[in-house]
Amino acid sequence: ILSLSFGNGAFNYIFCWGVLMHIPDVEKAIAELARVLKPGGMLIIEEGNMNSLQSIVLSIIRLLTGMKKAEFKRTSCGIERWKNTPSGPLFVRQANIGWLIKTFEKEGLFVRKRIAAEFTELYRKVPFYFIERLIHFFNRFWFRYLNIPYPACENILIFQKIK
């Protein structure tokens, strides 16, 4: 994504789901996405939201329990960390959605719609199937009926490239 092999304006539509959160040089990735998108084209991305209610609550829990703060680094583009996995180190970022929108605007892409993808991802952390199902039910309810993106942990952004 940092050096796409496609020509300028090659695509009418680009779908980038949960990718930018794993790219340390996100500004370069944004520039590449803007470069290969045609004027008038649409870009759909999904990214984690560092200002979500879930992120704020988990940050407070980390502070109260004394979890290692050094693992996380706050930058203008979000809260970042390198995570050790069985496959090797993995870069993860919860995006500063406001910064993300402004950075895309500098490249000529403007938000047409911002949608809540998931209110919470806590279903990944609970040990009980019943609680996991309740969380999924709540996420579906939030997406279908409330769909307020600002407190949601995952946001979908639909951009259009202005000519």
PERA-V324615 format. One line per field, one symbol per residue. phi: phi as a letter, one per 30 degrees, with the letter a starting at -180 (. if undefined). burial: b if it has 24 or more other ideal C-beta (glycine too) atoms within 12 Angstrom, else e. A space follows every 10 residues. Layout:
phi: ???
burial: ???
//
This chain:
phi: .daddcdeid bdbbcbcice dccecddddd ddddddcdei dcbcbbbdcd cdeedddddd ddddcidedd dcbcbdclcb accdbeckdb dbbcddedde ddddddcicb dcabbddbdb cdedccdcee dedddddded deddcchcdd dddbbccccb dde
burial: beeeeeeeee beebebeebb bbbeebbebb bbbbbbbbee bbbbbbbbbb bbbbbeebee eeeeeeeeee eeeeeebbbb beeeeeeeee bbbbbbbebb bebbeebbbb beebbbbbbb bbbeeeeeee eeeebeebbe ebbeeeeebe bbbbbbbbbb bee
//
